[in-house]
Amino acid sequence: MASCYVCGKTTKFGKSVTFSAEQNSRTFKPNLQRVRVVLPDGSVKRVYVCAKCLKAGK
């Protein structure tokens, strides 16, 4: 299962609730994007980062 390289966010499980209060299982997936990151030693690595971290500039 993929996760965010910065914050570690992964898939979460929950319920979708209908108007008549019926519950169905569903998943909440982070919006992961594949980006190139320059590591402190100068090397470049391709990692998955969630859109929230990208927007925050982390």
Secondary structure by P-SEA (a helix, b strand, c coil): ccccccccccbbbbbbbcccbbbbbbbbbcbbbbbbbbccccbbbbbbbcaaaaaacc
